[in-house]
Amino acid sequence: MQDVHIIISHWDQLQSMVGAFEEQFAAQQEEVVVLDWGTSYKQEQGYIVIEWDADEVAPAFIDQLNANNEIADFCIYTVPCVSDGQLAILEQPACVKKEWGTWPDDSHVGPGA
């Protein structure tokens, strides 16, 4: 899975660009979603974050971004999977054994409570 972070040159073009992307992705077979969009605080630039569920962003979409003069810049981020080993902490059970008991029952409040 990859995310595409897009910076828009003129924030007033942001809503129309988000709408165009959503329309484009609705027509595709691959699962592509606009995750977030808005403006940055410091420079008030528009941004769009798109999630590409396939292994890699389609080269045609990268070409589309490069050709669009309203897009100031973009980057592609590979979202790590839990199975990559980098996020092994997420694989641990939600309830950790404590010396006075095991959650989620009431024994987590400690002895004598």
Number of C-alpha atoms within 10 A of each C-alpha: 14 18 21 19 18 19 23 23 17 14 17 12 13 22 14 10 16 19 12 12 16 15 11 11 16 13 9 9 7 12 12 20 16 17 13 12 17 17 16 12 8 6 7 13 17 22 24 21 20 22 21 23 15 12 10 13 20 12 9 9 10 14 10 11 16 14 10 11 10 16 20 16 15 17 11 17 14 14 13 12 11 12 10 8 11 10 12 11 9 11 10 9 8 9 11 12 12 11 10 12 15 13 14 11 9 10 15 17 11 11 9 6 7
